[in-house]
Amino acid sequence: MSFFLCYKCNTNQEKIVELDYSRCGISEVPVDVYNNSPTLEVLHLEGNKLKDLSPQLFQCIDLRYLNVSDNEIRSIPPLISKLNSLQVLIFSKNALVLEGVSPNIDKLNKLTILDLSMNDLGKVPEAIMSLINLQQLCLNDTGIDYVPANIGRLSNLRILELRDNGLRELPKSIRRLTNLQRLDVSDNNLSQLTEVCESHGNLTELWINGNNITKLSASITHLKKINDFDASYNNLQTIPKEIGQWTKITNLILSFNQISVLPKSIGNLRNLQVLKLESNNLEELPNTISKLTNLEELNLQNNFITKLPSGIGHLRKLATLILSDNKLEQLPPEIGSCCALTILNVHNNYLHKLPDEVGHLQKLTTLGLIGNKLEYLPITVSKLTNLKALWLTPNQTQPLIHLQNEQLSDGQVVLTSVLFPQVPLPEAPPSVHLPISNQTYHISFNMDNIPTEASLSRTPTPHHKELRRLRNILRGSDPSETQPPNISEIKEAKVTHISGDLSVSQSSLLDKNEDQVVEALEVLERATREGVAIYKPVKGKDSPCTDDTPPKQPPPYHIAAAYSKNAHLFAQFCPPSPHDQPKQFSQQQPPNIHHPTPKFAKNRSEQIVDYYKDGGNDPKRTKWPFGTHQICKVIEVELVGYRVLGDFQIVAKGDGIYVDQVHPAGVAYQKLIPGDKILSFDDVDFTVMDSHAAYEIAYQKIGQVKVVTVSRKQVS
């Protein structure tokens, strides 16, 4: 019997076809891979610390799927040709360079999926163009600035992703990729799409957001199968009427452009579910919008719309309607027919009253009315039984407030409260632009409202792509240098490994000649890519930065960003660069990992205190060299004692929330000062939220908060 069990066990081992070692922290390929090489077909090694692939791995000649993404592998060795059964190769997020990609990769004749994204290739490996059976090719964020003309040989491609590169145009041969179903060229430098559309009638997804495209050609009429289209963050001024041919589209995103008029043919998009048009120049909507009967989300924020068409009442499936930051003086009574509406946001308009028909919106949960001219609400609002949040002022402490009946002089009964009449919020300051002239290489920053801190000298390093673009402009190799940069190209700066010593900052670059500026930008770019910080002033291109003293632990990011001179140019517009963030994984970790008990980190308040305690008396800390200036001091205020109604009030501004008024009889008197920027309430950190979310949470907690952390301007 024992012999039979051993035989059975060996038989089972021989039939192992899949091994999963993803996110196990291994630094070399496990022995089990070699032991099962005769039968292994699927191998997961993603999310580890591998630096190379050992030769024994290539004994798995029947391997069909190999995923080694998110490691530190520097090359694809010539032995890759041994895996001639390979169909899927995922090599993204490694340390590959162009020279490390062996030409033998063209021997993988059965390969259908190849992903080399997030590697510093700089150029598309020529061998890829021989993989004629490829159906999916991903080269996102690989530093390429052109696509080879012979890409037309890959006629079986169904998915082509070239996101986040430096492409200025697409080759004409891309017309031969007639089987394409998804094309992603977002976040590049494209100015037109002449080569796309006419021959790509099978496209269902087209992503062109984050480019410099000014016009969509009439050839888009050929995209009759399109389902998802994103052209946000471009310079579009008009939308061609041919868009009405996209009868299958469900998601249409045209945000952050310069569109002033929508074509009437948009009413033909009967399957449309999501329409986003925020931050354009729209003054009105066509009446045909009433035909979008399947629309579920409509975002028109930050336009110049003065009125809504009465046909909006036909949108019976509309659940979210965002109309904030427009010029509306009234809402049409037909809006009461939008029976599925759950969120209605009309912040910052010129509304004097709401129609009584608002009371018909029985599914409404959130009604935002901040920044209008309302004197009362219609009595029908009391019928909104599902209403969870009614926002009337930025200083609300609760999402719902008490309303009482009041009879007007004409006999009409309305709802009112102490918050009426409303006072519109002040207009937000204009966006910061970074002008670049082709005659003088001068970069100017708007520093009027940005506090600086003498004890924190290092300026956050911008994303490496922005540094590369600035360096190319200074060298005269950027043809777009005469145009102001697209705001979507500016990436968020992250402060990592900060030292007390003064580093290279953009302000210091302004006083250097062109060669020195280019030289400094190269050093900064290299430091950004390698994830290291520069602790001493850079004297030359390859000047080493050494220091026997270990760097101090950095303060929380929001403190560093607030005190660094130019952080506002990068922090307001785009999400953090993936190069500066810790790795995150979407899949759950396998049960073979033993998780150690984590050490509890200090809370943010303790980190702030420790930082200033360590650095306050440090003789090595660099002094601020620019004389009298505005700095910020971080203060923790404890509110203990008798609380009065409205101890202090807060006001919303573009970069956060501030103390507006302090009640003389309250516990916050002489502890909080009008103008203090609020960083947190107790353990709730507002600096990691967008302004709107911070307002809502602050309003709810202002009456119960015990510890308020603020940033206060002082003149040194």
C-alpha positions as CSV (number, residue, x, y, z in Angstrom):
1,M,0.0,0.0,0.0
2,S,2.8,2.4,0.9
3,F,4.4,1.8,-2.5
4,F,1.1,2.7,-4.2
5,L,0.8,6.0,-2.2
6,C,4.4,7.0,-3.2
7,Y,3.7,6.2,-6.8
8,K,0.5,8.3,-6.6
9,C,2.3,11.2,-5.0
10,N,5.0,11.2,-7.7
11,T,2.3,11.1,-10.4
12,N,0.6,14.2,-8.9
13,Q,3.9,16.1,-8.8
14,E,4.5,15.4,-12.5
15,K,1.2,17.0,-13.4
16,I,1.9,20.4,-11.8
17,V,1.2,23.0,-14.5
18,E,1.0,26.3,-12.5
19,L,3.0,27.8,-9.7
20,D,2.3,31.2,-8.1
21,Y,5.1,32.9,-6.2
22,S,3.8,36.4,-6.6
23,R,4.6,38.9,-3.8
24,C,6.6,36.4,-1.7
25,G,9.7,38.6,-1.2
26,I,12.0,36.2,-3.0
27,S,15.2,37.3,-4.6
28,E,15.8,34.2,-6.8
29,V,13.6,31.8,-8.7
30,P,12.5,29.0,-6.4
31,V,13.8,25.4,-6.8
32,D,10.3,24.1,-7.3
33,V,10.2,25.9,-10.6
34,Y,13.1,23.8,-11.9
35,N,11.8,20.6,-10.3
36,N,8.5,21.0,-12.3
37,S,10.0,22.3,-15.5
38,P,8.8,19.3,-17.7
39,T,5.1,20.1,-17.0
40,L,5.0,23.8,-15.9
41,E,2.9,26.0,-18.1
42,V,2.0,29.0,-16.0
43,L,4.4,30.8,-13.7
44,H,3.7,33.9,-11.5
45,L,6.8,35.7,-10.1
46,E,5.4,39.3,-10.0
47,G,6.0,41.6,-7.1
48,N,9.3,40.2,-5.8
49,K,13.0,41.2,-5.6
50,L,14.4,39.4,-8.6
51,K,17.3,41.0,-10.4
52,D,17.8,38.5,-13.1
53,L,16.3,35.2,-14.5
54,S,18.6,32.2,-13.8
55,P,19.4,30.0,-16.8
56,Q,17.5,27.0,-15.2
57,L,14.2,28.9,-15.7
58,F,14.5,28.5,-19.5
59,Q,14.4,24.7,-19.1
60,C,10.6,25.1,-18.8
61,I,10.1,24.8,-22.5
62,D,6.4,24.2,-22.2
63,L,5.8,27.5,-20.4
64,R,2.9,29.4,-21.9
65,Y,2.5,32.2,-19.3
66,L,5.3,34.1,-17.5
67,N,4.7,37.1,-15.3
68,V,7.7,38.8,-13.8
69,S,6.4,42.3,-13.4
70,D,7.3,44.6,-10.5
71,N,10.8,43.2,-9.9
72,E,14.3,44.6,-10.5
73,I,15.2,42.6,-13.6
74,R,17.7,44.4,-15.8
75,S,17.6,42.3,-19.0
76,I,15.7,39.8,-21.0
77,P,18.5,37.2,-21.7
78,P,19.1,35.5,-25.1
79,L,17.9,32.2,-23.6
80,I,14.4,33.6,-23.8
81,S,14.3,32.0,-27.3
82,K,14.1,28.6,-25.5
83,L,10.6,29.3,-24.4
84,N,9.1,28.9,-27.9
85,S,5.7,27.9,-26.4
86,L,5.3,31.2,-24.6
87,Q,2.1,33.1,-25.3
88,V,2.0,35.7,-22.6
89,L,5.1,37.6,-21.3
90,I,4.5,40.4,-18.7
91,F,7.8,42.3,-18.0
92,S,6.4,45.6,-16.7
93,K,7.8,47.7,-13.8
94,N,11.3,46.4,-13.9
95,A,14.8,47.9,-14.6
96,L,15.0,47.1,-18.3
97,V,16.9,49.2,-20.7
98,L,17.0,49.0,-24.5
99,E,20.3,47.1,-24.6
100,G,19.0,44.6,-22.1
101,V,16.2,43.3,-24.4
102,S,17.7,40.5,-26.4
103,P,17.0,40.3,-30.1
104,N,16.2,36.7,-29.6
105,I,12.8,37.8,-28.4
106,D,11.7,37.7,-32.0
107,K,11.9,33.9,-31.8
108,L,8.7,33.8,-29.6
109,N,6.5,33.1,-32.6
110,K,3.5,32.1,-30.4
111,L,3.6,35.3,-28.3
112,T,0.2,37.0,-28.2
113,I,0.6,39.4,-25.2
114,L,3.7,41.4,-24.4
115,D,3.8,44.1,-21.7
116,L,7.1,46.1,-21.2
117,S,5.4,49.1,-19.6
118,M,7.3,51.2,-17.0
119,N,10.8,50.4,-18.1
120,D,13.3,52.9,-19.2
121,L,13.7,51.7,-22.8
122,G,13.8,55.1,-24.6
123,K,13.1,53.3,-27.9
124,V,10.9,50.5,-29.1
125,P,13.0,47.3,-29.4
126,E,13.2,46.4,-33.1
127,A,12.8,42.7,-32.4
128,I,9.2,43.4,-31.3
129,M,8.2,44.2,-34.9
130,S,8.8,40.6,-35.9
131,L,6.2,39.2,-33.4
132,I,3.4,39.1,-36.0
133,N,1.1,37.1,-33.9
134,L,0.9,39.7,-31.1
135,Q,-2.6,40.7,-30.1
136,Q,-1.7,43.0,-27.2
137,L,1.3,45.3,-26.9
138,C,1.8,47.5,-23.9
139,L,4.6,50.1,-23.9
140,N,3.2,52.6,-21.4
141,D,5.7,54.9,-19.7
142,T,8.8,53.6,-21.4
143,G,10.3,56.9,-22.5
144,I,9.8,56.4,-26.2
145,D,9.3,59.5,-28.4
146,Y,8.3,57.8,-31.7
147,V,6.8,54.5,-32.9
148,P,8.6,52.6,-35.6
149,A,7.1,52.8,-39.1
150,N,7.0,49.0,-39.4
151,I,4.5,48.7,-36.6
152,G,2.1,48.0,-39.4
153,R,3.5,44.5,-39.6
154,L,1.6,43.7,-36.3
155,S,-1.7,43.4,-38.2
156,N,-3.2,41.1,-35.5
157,L,-3.0,43.7,-32.8
158,R,-6.2,44.2,-30.9
159,I,-4.8,46.3,-28.0
160,L,-2.1,48.9,-28.3
161,E,-1.2,50.9,-25.2
162,L,1.4,53.8,-25.6
163,R,0.3,55.8,-22.6
164,D,2.6,58.3,-20.8
165,N,5.4,58.7,-23.3
166,G,6.7,61.6,-25.4
167,L,5.0,60.8,-28.7
168,R,4.4,63.8,-31.0
169,E,2.9,61.9,-33.9
170,L,1.8,58.4,-34.9
171,P,3.2,56.7,-38.0
172,K,1.0,56.4,-41.1
173,S,1.5,52.6,-41.0
174,I,-0.7,52.5,-37.9
175,R,-3.6,52.5,-40.5
176,R,-2.8,48.9,-41.2
177,L,-3.8,47.9,-37.7
178,T,-7.4,47.4,-38.7
179,N,-8.1,44.9,-36.0
180,L,-7.5,47.4,-33.2
181,Q,-10.2,47.4,-30.5
182,R,-8.4,49.5,-27.9
183,L,-5.9,52.3,-28.5
184,D,-4.5,54.3,-25.6
185,V,-2.2,57.2,-26.5
186,S,-3.1,59.3,-23.5
187,D,-0.5,61.6,-21.8
188,N,1.7,62.2,-24.8
189,N,2.4,65.3,-26.9
190,L,0.2,64.5,-29.8
191,S,-1.4,67.5,-31.6
192,Q,-3.6,65.7,-34.1
193,L,-5.0,62.2,-34.9
194,T,-4.9,62.2,-38.7
195,E,-3.7,58.6,-38.8
196,V,-6.5,57.3,-36.5
197,C,-10.1,56.8,-37.3
198,E,-10.4,56.1,-41.1
199,S,-9.1,52.5,-40.9
200,H,-10.1,51.7,-37.4
201,G,-13.7,50.9,-37.6
202,N,-13.3,48.1,-35.0
203,L,-12.2,50.4,-32.2
204,T,-14.3,50.2,-29.1
205,E,-12.0,52.2,-26.8
206,L,-10.0,55.3,-27.7
207,W,-8.1,57.2,-25.0
208,I,-6.4,60.4,-26.1
209,N,-6.6,62.5,-22.9
210,G,-3.6,64.5,-21.8
211,N,-2.3,65.6,-25.2
212,N,-2.3,68.9,-27.2
213,I,-5.0,68.0,-29.6
214,T,-7.0,71.1,-30.9
215,K,-9.4,69.4,-33.3
216,L,-11.2,66.2,-34.0
217,S,-11.5,65.5,-37.7
218,A,-14.8,64.5,-39.4
219,S,-13.3,61.0,-39.9
220,I,-14.4,60.1,-36.5
221,T,-17.6,59.1,-38.2
222,H,-15.9,55.8,-39.0
223,L,-15.7,54.8,-35.4
224,K,-19.2,53.4,-35.3
225,K,-18.3,50.7,-32.7
226,I,-16.7,53.1,-30.2
227,N,-17.9,52.6,-26.6
228,D,-15.5,54.6,-24.5
229,F,-13.9,57.9,-25.6
230,D,-11.7,60.2,-23.4
231,A,-10.4,63.4,-24.8
232,S,-10.0,65.3,-21.6
233,Y,-7.1,67.6,-20.9
234,N,-6.6,68.7,-24.5
235,N,-7.2,72.0,-26.3
236,L,-10.4,71.1,-28.2
237,Q,-12.5,74.1,-29.1
238,T,-15.3,72.4,-31.0
239,I,-16.8,68.9,-31.4
240,P,-17.7,67.8,-35.0
241,K,-21.3,67.0,-35.7
242,E,-20.1,63.6,-36.9
243,I,-19.9,62.5,-33.3
244,G,-23.6,61.8,-33.7
245,Q,-22.6,58.6,-35.5
246,W,-21.3,57.0,-32.3
247,T,-24.6,55.4,-31.5
248,K,-23.0,52.7,-29.3
249,I,-21.0,54.9,-27.0
250,T,-21.7,54.7,-23.3
251,N,-18.9,56.9,-21.8
252,L,-17.9,60.3,-23.3
253,I,-15.4,62.4,-21.4
254,L,-14.5,65.8,-22.8
255,S,-13.5,67.6,-19.6
256,F,-10.8,70.3,-19.3
257,N,-10.9,71.6,-22.9
258,Q,-12.1,74.9,-24.4
259,I,-15.3,73.7,-25.9
260,S,-17.9,76.5,-26.2
261,V,-20.7,74.7,-28.2
262,L,-22.0,71.2,-28.3
263,P,-23.4,69.9,-31.6
264,K,-27.1,69.1,-31.8
265,S,-26.2,65.7,-33.1
266,I,-25.1,64.7,-29.5
267,G,-28.7,63.8,-29.0
268,N,-28.2,60.8,-31.2
269,L,-26.1,59.1,-28.5
270,R,-29.0,57.2,-27.1
271,N,-26.9,54.6,-25.2
272,L,-24.8,57.3,-23.5
273,Q,-24.5,56.7,-19.7
274,V,-21.7,59.1,-18.6
275,L,-21.1,62.6,-20.1
276,K,-18.4,64.7,-18.5
277,L,-17.9,68.3,-19.7
278,E,-16.4,70.1,-16.7
279,S,-14.0,73.0,-17.1
280,N,-14.9,74.1,-20.6
281,N,-16.4,77.3,-22.0
282,L,-20.0,76.1,-22.5
283,E,-22.7,78.8,-22.1
284,E,-25.7,76.6,-22.9
285,L,-26.7,73.0,-23.8
286,P,-28.5,72.0,-26.9
287,N,-32.2,71.0,-26.5
288,T,-31.3,67.6,-28.0
289,I,-29.7,66.7,-24.8
290,S,-33.2,65.6,-23.7
291,K,-32.8,62.6,-26.0
292,L,-30.1,61.0,-23.9
293,T,-32.6,58.9,-22.0
294,N,-30.0,56.4,-20.7
295,L,-27.8,59.1,-19.2
296,E,-26.9,58.4,-15.6
297,E,-24.2,61.0,-14.9
298,L,-23.9,64.5,-16.2
299,N,-21.0,66.7,-15.0
300,L,-21.0,70.4,-16.2
301,Q,-19.0,71.9,-13.4
302,N,-16.9,75.1,-14.0
303,N,-18.5,76.4,-17.2
304,F,-20.5,79.5,-18.1
305,I,-23.9,78.0,-18.4
306,T,-26.7,80.5,-17.7
307,K,-29.7,78.2,-18.1
308,L,-30.7,74.6,-18.5
309,P,-33.0,73.4,-21.3
310,S,-36.4,72.3,-20.1
311,G,-35.9,69.0,-21.9
312,I,-33.6,67.9,-19.0
313,G,-36.7,66.6,-17.4
314,H,-36.7,63.7,-19.9
315,L,-33.5,62.3,-18.3
316,R,-35.4,59.8,-16.1
317,K,-32.3,57.7,-15.4
318,L,-30.1,60.6,-14.4
319,A,-28.6,59.9,-10.9
320,T,-25.8,62.5,-10.6
321,L,-26.1,66.1,-11.9
322,I,-23.1,68.4,-11.2
323,L,-23.7,72.1,-12.1
324,S,-21.4,73.9,-9.6
325,D,-19.4,76.9,-10.6
326,N,-21.6,78.2,-13.5
327,K,-23.8,81.2,-13.9
328,L,-27.3,79.7,-13.4
329,E,-29.9,82.1,-12.1
330,Q,-32.7,79.5,-11.9
331,L,-33.4,75.8,-12.4
332,P,-36.2,74.8,-14.7
333,P,-39.2,73.3,-12.9
334,E,-38.9,70.2,-15.3
335,I,-35.9,69.1,-13.2
336,G,-38.5,67.6,-10.8
337,S,-39.1,64.9,-13.5
338,C,-35.5,63.5,-13.0
339,C,-37.0,61.0,-10.7
340,A,-33.7,58.9,-10.3
341,L,-31.6,61.9,-9.2
342,T,-29.7,61.2,-6.0
343,I,-27.0,63.9,-6.1
344,L,-27.7,67.5,-7.2
345,N,-24.8,70.0,-6.8
346,V,-25.3,73.6,-7.8
347,H,-22.6,75.2,-5.6
348,N,-21.4,78.7,-6.6
349,N,-24.1,79.9,-9.0
350,Y,-26.6,82.9,-8.9
351,L,-29.7,81.1,-7.8
352,H,-32.3,83.2,-6.0
353,K,-34.8,80.4,-5.4
354,L,-35.4,76.8,-6.2
355,P,-38.5,75.5,-8.0
356,D,-41.1,73.8,-5.9
357,E,-40.7,70.7,-8.2
358,V,-37.4,69.9,-6.4
359,G,-39.7,68.2,-3.8
360,H,-40.5,65.5,-6.4
361,L,-37.0,64.2,-6.3
362,Q,-37.8,61.5,-3.8
363,K,-34.4,59.6,-4.3
364,L,-32.3,62.7,-3.6
365,T,-29.7,62.1,-0.9
366,T,-27.4,65.1,-1.4
367,L,-28.3,68.7,-2.3
368,G,-25.5,71.2,-2.6
369,L,-26.5,74.9,-2.6
370,I,-23.4,76.6,-1.2
371,G,-22.4,80.0,-2.7
372,N,-25.8,81.1,-4.2
373,K,-28.2,84.0,-3.3
374,L,-31.0,81.9,-1.8
375,E,-33.2,83.6,0.8
376,Y,-35.3,80.5,1.6
377,L,-36.1,77.0,0.4
378,P,-39.5,75.9,-1.0
379,I,-41.7,74.1,1.5
380,T,-41.6,71.0,-0.7
381,V,-38.0,70.3,0.3
382,S,-39.4,68.9,3.6
383,K,-40.8,66.0,1.5
384,L,-37.3,64.8,0.6
385,T,-37.3,61.9,3.0
386,N,-34.1,60.3,1.8
387,L,-32.1,63.6,2.0
388,K,-28.9,62.9,4.0
389,A,-26.9,66.1,3.2
390,L,-28.1,69.7,2.6
391,W,-25.2,72.1,2.2
392,L,-26.1,75.8,2.5
393,T,-22.8,77.3,3.7
394,P,-19.1,76.2,4.0
395,N,-19.4,76.8,7.8
396,Q,-22.0,74.1,8.4
397,T,-21.1,71.8,11.3
398,Q,-23.5,69.1,10.2
399,P,-24.6,67.8,6.8
400,L,-28.3,68.4,7.7
401,I,-29.5,71.6,9.5
402,H,-32.7,72.5,11.2
403,L,-35.2,74.3,9.0
404,Q,-38.4,76.1,10.2
405,N,-41.5,77.2,8.4
406,E,-42.0,80.9,7.7
407,Q,-44.8,82.7,6.0
408,L,-43.8,85.5,3.5
409,S,-45.8,88.7,3.1
410,D,-47.6,87.3,0.1
411,G,-48.8,84.3,2.2
412,Q,-46.4,81.8,0.8
413,V,-45.0,79.3,3.3
414,V,-41.3,78.6,2.9
415,L,-38.4,77.0,4.8
416,T,-35.7,79.2,6.3
417,S,-33.0,79.1,8.9
418,V,-30.3,81.4,10.4
419,L,-28.1,80.6,7.4
420,F,-30.3,82.7,5.0
421,P,-29.9,84.8,3.1
422,Q,-26.9,83.3,1.5
423,V,-23.7,85.2,0.6
424,P,-21.8,83.9,-2.5
425,L,-18.3,82.7,-1.9
426,P,-15.5,84.8,-3.3
427,E,-14.3,83.7,-6.7
428,A,-11.3,81.4,-6.8
429,P,-7.9,82.9,-7.9
430,P,-6.9,82.2,-11.5
431,S,-4.8,79.1,-12.2
432,V,-1.0,79.3,-12.1
433,H,0.6,79.2,-15.5
434,L,4.3,78.5,-16.3
435,P,5.2,80.9,-19.1
436,I,8.2,79.8,-21.2
437,S,9.6,82.1,-23.9
438,N,11.7,81.0,-26.8
439,Q,14.0,84.0,-26.4
440,T,14.7,84.1,-22.7
441,Y,15.0,80.9,-20.7
442,H,13.4,82.2,-17.6
443,I,10.9,80.3,-15.5
444,S,8.7,82.4,-13.3
445,F,6.7,81.2,-10.4
446,N,3.7,82.9,-8.7
447,M,4.9,82.9,-5.0
448,D,2.5,85.4,-3.6
449,N,0.4,83.0,-1.5
450,I,2.8,80.1,-0.8
451,P,4.4,80.1,2.6
452,T,8.0,79.0,3.0
453,E,9.9,77.5,6.0
454,A,13.4,78.4,6.9
455,S,14.1,75.0,8.5
456,L,13.1,73.0,5.4
457,S,15.3,73.9,2.5
458,R,14.9,71.1,-0.1
459,T,12.6,71.8,-3.0
460,P,10.6,68.7,-4.1
461,T,12.0,67.1,-7.2
462,P,9.5,67.2,-10.1
463,H,8.5,64.1,-12.1
464,H,11.4,63.0,-14.4
465,K,9.3,63.6,-17.5
466,E,8.8,67.2,-16.6
467,L,12.5,67.6,-16.0
468,R,13.3,66.0,-19.4
469,R,10.8,68.3,-21.1
470,L,12.4,71.4,-19.5
471,R,15.9,70.3,-20.4
472,N,14.8,69.7,-24.1
473,I,13.4,73.2,-24.2
474,L,16.6,74.8,-22.9
475,R,18.6,72.8,-25.5
476,G,16.3,74.1,-28.3
477,S,15.1,70.6,-29.2
478,D,11.5,71.1,-28.2
479,P,9.4,72.5,-31.1
480,S,6.6,73.3,-28.7
481,E,8.7,75.7,-26.6
482,T,6.9,78.7,-28.0
483,Q,3.6,77.5,-26.5
484,P,2.7,77.5,-22.9
485,P,2.9,74.0,-21.5
486,N,-0.2,72.0,-21.1
487,I,-1.1,72.0,-17.4
488,S,-1.8,68.3,-17.5
489,E,1.9,67.6,-18.2
490,I,3.0,68.9,-14.8
491,K,3.4,66.0,-12.4
492,E,3.2,66.2,-8.6
493,A,6.4,66.5,-6.7
494,K,7.0,64.1,-3.9
495,V,9.5,64.8,-1.0
496,T,11.5,61.7,-0.2
497,H,14.6,61.2,1.9
498,I,14.8,64.9,2.9
499,S,18.0,66.3,4.5
500,G,18.4,69.4,6.4
501,D,21.1,70.5,3.9
502,L,20.3,72.9,1.1
503,S,19.7,71.1,-2.2
504,V,19.4,72.2,-5.8
505,S,16.2,74.2,-6.1
506,Q,14.4,75.6,-9.1
507,S,14.8,79.1,-7.7
508,S,18.6,78.7,-7.8
509,L,18.4,77.6,-11.4
510,L,17.1,81.0,-12.4
511,D,20.4,82.7,-11.7
512,K,22.5,80.3,-13.7
513,N,23.4,80.2,-17.3
514,E,21.8,77.8,-19.8
515,D,24.4,75.1,-19.6
516,Q,24.3,75.1,-15.8
517,V,20.5,74.9,-15.8
518,V,20.6,71.9,-18.2
519,E,23.3,70.3,-16.2
520,A,21.3,70.6,-12.9
521,L,18.1,69.3,-14.6
522,E,20.0,66.2,-15.7
523,V,21.2,65.6,-12.2
524,L,17.7,66.1,-10.8
525,E,16.2,63.8,-13.4
526,R,18.7,61.1,-12.7
527,A,18.0,61.4,-9.0
528,T,14.3,61.2,-9.6
529,R,14.5,58.0,-11.7
530,E,16.9,56.3,-9.2
531,G,14.8,57.3,-6.1
532,V,17.6,59.1,-4.3
533,A,17.8,62.5,-2.8
534,I,20.5,65.1,-3.3
535,Y,21.8,66.5,-0.1
536,K,24.5,69.0,-1.2
537,P,24.6,71.7,-3.9
538,V,25.5,70.2,-7.2
539,K,28.8,71.6,-8.6
540,G,29.1,69.4,-11.7
541,K,27.3,66.9,-13.8
542,D,28.6,63.9,-11.9
543,S,29.5,65.5,-8.7
544,P,29.0,62.9,-5.9
545,C,26.9,63.8,-2.9
546,T,28.3,62.1,0.2
547,D,27.7,62.7,3.8
548,D,28.7,60.6,6.8
549,T,25.8,61.9,8.8
550,P,22.6,59.9,8.0
551,P,19.7,62.1,6.8
552,K,17.0,63.0,9.3
553,Q,13.6,61.5,9.0
554,P,11.4,63.7,6.8
555,P,8.3,65.4,8.2
556,P,4.9,64.4,6.8
557,Y,4.5,65.1,3.2
558,H,1.9,67.8,3.6
559,I,4.3,69.8,5.8
560,A,7.1,69.4,3.3
561,A,4.9,70.3,0.4
562,A,3.5,73.4,2.1
563,Y,7.0,74.7,3.1
564,S,8.9,73.9,-0.1
565,K,9.1,76.9,-2.4
566,N,7.6,75.6,-5.6
567,A,5.5,72.7,-4.4
568,H,2.3,74.4,-5.6
569,L,3.3,74.1,-9.2
570,F,3.2,70.3,-9.1
571,A,0.8,69.4,-6.3
572,Q,-2.4,71.0,-7.5
573,F,-2.9,69.4,-10.8
574,C,-2.0,65.8,-11.2
575,P,-1.8,62.7,-9.0
576,P,1.5,61.6,-7.5
577,S,4.0,60.0,-9.9
578,P,4.0,56.2,-9.6
579,H,7.9,56.4,-9.4
580,D,7.6,58.1,-6.1
581,Q,4.9,56.0,-4.5
582,P,5.3,52.7,-2.6
583,K,4.3,49.7,-4.6
584,Q,0.6,48.7,-4.4
585,F,-0.9,45.5,-5.6
586,S,-4.4,44.9,-6.7
587,Q,-4.4,41.1,-6.0
588,Q,-4.6,39.6,-2.5
589,Q,-1.4,38.1,-1.2
590,P,-1.1,34.3,-1.1
591,P,-1.4,32.4,2.2
592,N,2.2,31.3,2.0
593,I,3.4,34.7,3.4
594,H,3.8,35.2,7.2
595,H,3.0,38.8,8.0
596,P,5.0,40.2,10.9
597,T,3.2,42.3,13.4
598,P,3.7,45.9,12.2
599,K,5.2,48.5,14.5
600,F,2.8,51.4,15.3
601,A,4.1,54.5,13.7
602,K,3.9,57.8,15.5
603,N,0.9,59.9,14.6
604,R,1.2,62.9,12.5
605,S,1.2,65.3,15.5
606,E,4.1,63.5,17.1
607,Q,6.1,63.5,13.8
608,I,5.7,67.3,13.6
609,V,6.8,67.8,17.1
610,D,9.8,65.5,16.7
611,Y,10.8,67.1,13.5
612,Y,11.0,70.6,14.9
613,K,12.5,69.3,18.1
614,D,15.3,67.6,16.2
615,G,15.9,70.5,13.8
616,G,15.3,73.5,16.0
617,N,18.8,73.5,17.6
618,D,20.7,71.8,14.8
619,P,23.8,73.9,14.0
620,K,24.2,72.2,10.7
621,R,20.8,73.3,9.5
622,T,21.1,75.7,6.5
623,K,19.9,79.2,7.3
624,W,17.5,80.9,4.9
625,P,19.6,83.1,2.6
626,F,16.9,85.5,1.3
627,G,16.3,87.9,4.2
628,T,12.9,88.7,5.7
629,H,10.1,86.4,4.5
630,Q,6.8,84.8,5.3
631,I,7.2,81.4,7.0
632,C,4.7,79.0,8.5
633,K,4.7,77.6,12.0
634,V,2.8,74.4,12.7
635,I,0.8,74.7,16.0
636,E,-1.4,72.3,17.8
637,V,-4.3,73.9,19.7
638,E,-6.2,72.0,22.3
639,L,-9.8,73.1,22.7
640,V,-10.8,72.2,26.3
641,G,-13.5,73.9,28.3
642,Y,-17.0,75.3,27.9
643,R,-18.0,75.3,24.2
644,V,-20.2,78.1,22.8
645,L,-22.1,77.9,19.5
646,G,-19.7,78.9,16.8
647,D,-16.5,78.8,18.8
648,F,-14.8,79.5,15.5
649,Q,-15.8,79.5,11.9
650,I,-14.0,78.2,8.9
651,V,-13.9,79.4,5.3
652,A,-13.1,77.5,2.1
653,K,-10.3,78.6,-0.2
654,G,-8.7,77.1,-3.3
655,D,-5.8,75.5,-1.4
656,G,-7.6,74.3,1.7
657,I,-9.7,75.5,4.7
658,Y,-8.9,78.4,7.0
659,V,-10.0,79.9,10.2
660,D,-12.3,82.8,9.4
661,Q,-13.7,84.1,12.7
662,V,-13.1,83.2,16.4
663,H,-15.8,83.9,19.0
664,P,-14.4,86.0,21.9
665,A,-16.3,83.9,24.5
666,G,-15.2,80.5,23.0
667,V,-12.4,78.2,24.0
668,A,-10.6,78.9,20.7
669,Y,-10.2,82.7,21.5
670,Q,-6.5,83.8,21.3
671,K,-5.6,80.2,20.5
672,L,-6.8,80.2,16.9
673,I,-6.2,83.3,14.7
674,P,-8.2,84.2,11.5
675,G,-6.0,83.2,8.6
676,D,-4.7,80.0,10.2
677,K,-4.7,77.2,7.7
678,I,-6.3,74.1,9.2
679,L,-4.2,70.9,8.7
680,S,-6.2,68.5,10.8
681,F,-9.0,68.0,13.3
682,D,-7.9,65.4,15.9
683,D,-6.7,62.4,13.8
684,V,-8.4,63.5,10.6
685,D,-5.8,64.8,8.1
686,F,-7.3,67.4,5.7
687,T,-4.1,67.8,3.7
688,V,-4.5,64.5,1.9
689,M,-8.0,65.3,0.7
690,D,-9.4,67.5,-2.0
691,S,-10.9,70.8,-0.8
692,H,-14.6,69.7,-1.1
693,A,-14.1,66.5,0.9
694,A,-12.2,68.4,3.6
695,Y,-15.0,71.0,3.9
696,E,-17.6,68.4,4.4
697,I,-15.8,66.5,7.1
698,A,-14.7,69.7,8.9
699,Y,-18.3,70.9,9.0
700,Q,-19.3,67.8,10.8
701,K,-16.5,67.8,13.3
702,I,-16.1,71.5,14.1
703,G,-18.4,71.3,17.1
704,Q,-16.7,68.3,18.7
705,V,-13.0,68.8,17.7
706,K,-10.5,68.7,20.6
707,V,-7.2,69.2,18.9
708,V,-6.7,71.5,15.9
709,T,-3.5,71.5,14.0
710,V,-2.9,74.7,12.0
711,S,-0.2,76.3,9.9
712,R,0.3,80.0,10.8
713,K,2.1,82.6,8.8
714,Q,4.8,84.6,10.6
715,V,7.4,87.2,9.5
716,S,10.9,86.2,10.3
